[in-house]
Amino acid sequence: MLGKVMKYDIPALGRRLVPLYLAWIATAVFLGIMAGAANMTGFLAVLSALLYGVVTTAVIVMTIILVIQRYSTSLLGDGGYFTNVLPVKAGTHILSKTLSATLWVFISGLVAAITGIIIGLLDNAGTVMDTFHAIGYFFGELTGQDILIMIELIILVIVSAAKSILAVYTAITIGHQSGKHVVLSSIGAYIGVLIFETLIGQIVFKAVDINEVTINSLEHFSDIQLFFFGTLIVTLAIAAVYFFVTRYLMTKRLNLQ
């Protein structure tokens, strides 16, 4: 059932984000061409860089807005009257929205990297090729342990992104319990969520001397694995709290707007 729900959630975000990605890439091409032009004036250089910055900011802001809007509208807004009568559990809806949003956030990061490469290629192909050779040499020197650490880092980033998205969903769901001033209530709930995470972080840091771990212990592969799995478990535990709180409110105290 989760896969079926995601088949709707993923394209729903993609229909709005893909055009923004295309505009982002087109702006990167324009900036790269302008930067590579030998006779380009300073004004045009600043103008093209400013345009790229505006589009980049717009994509980031719109990604955040669409992720929030997709959850709020389809589950807690007018769309909730249809969505919540489907034979799908609330937990499935929440998980689908979280995974879909995480996927598109990850894709946004990839597009950001692509735009940077495009600008570099069009601006100075020789320098970029040297960079690619250096990167190829770097990866060629990596050991199996190094590759594993890089994979673990990517996993941790993705899980952290999913946890952050769940935190937003939890705050929105709590905010909808007020009935009035939903936006202000959601903002207040999100501040409470951040305070909760800060307190958890302080408890964990006191339980484990994090300075000793990061500076001294991480020289050994086994200690790096311990640090990774410890961080992953804490992140997953916080994400689980957000998930179960949101599911409880959606199941027992649903308040549609």
Phi, psi and omega in degrees: 000324179301317180298322180293320180292320180294334177297337177266321184290319182297309178295330181299320175283323183297324182300332180262330184277324182301315176301324177293322178296318180297319177294323179297314180294318179299321178294322178295320177298315179299314180296319179297318179295315180295320180292329180277349180287127184291329184261018182287135179281164179298324180297315180294325178297314179294319181296315181292321177294321178295319179299316179297319179296320180295314180296318179300314178297319180298318180296316180296313181295316181294326177298314179297315181297316182292323177297316179292315183296320180299317180288310186296315184288316186282336182247328185243350180258212181299324180294341180295333180294333176267314185298318187280355175263356177289153179284055180230132181290152180301321179299325179293318177299314182297315181295321179296314179298320182293312181294319179296315179295319179298319179301314183287329174296318178296318178297322177300320177297320178295318179297321177300317178295320180296318179296322178296319178295318180299314180299316180296318180296316183284333181282312182206092185297324182296314179297318180295319179297320176298321178296318179297320178297320179294319178295318178299320178294320180300311180292330179292335180271355183288142174268174178299323179293321178298317179296319179298318179297320178295319178297318180296323178297317178297316178301316182295321178296316180295315179296321178295322178295317178297319178298318180295322178294317177298324178298318178295316179299319179297315180297319179297316181295319177296318180299327180287349178288340184288330182084319178237156179052051185299318183296312180297320179295321179293320177297315177298320178296322180293323175298319176297322178296317179296322177296320178300314180296321179297317179296318178298317179298318179295320179296316180294318181295326178285326180290327178235129179290091188297329179293319177296321182294313187284327186270314187260315190285330188285009174284343183252141184299318181297323179288327176296319179295320178297317179295317180298308183293327176296314178295320180296318181295317179297316180297315179295324180295317178295318178298322179295321177299313179299317182298312184289325176296314180296317179297320178298313180295321179292328183274316188258334186224045181294128181230093183282145179256000000 
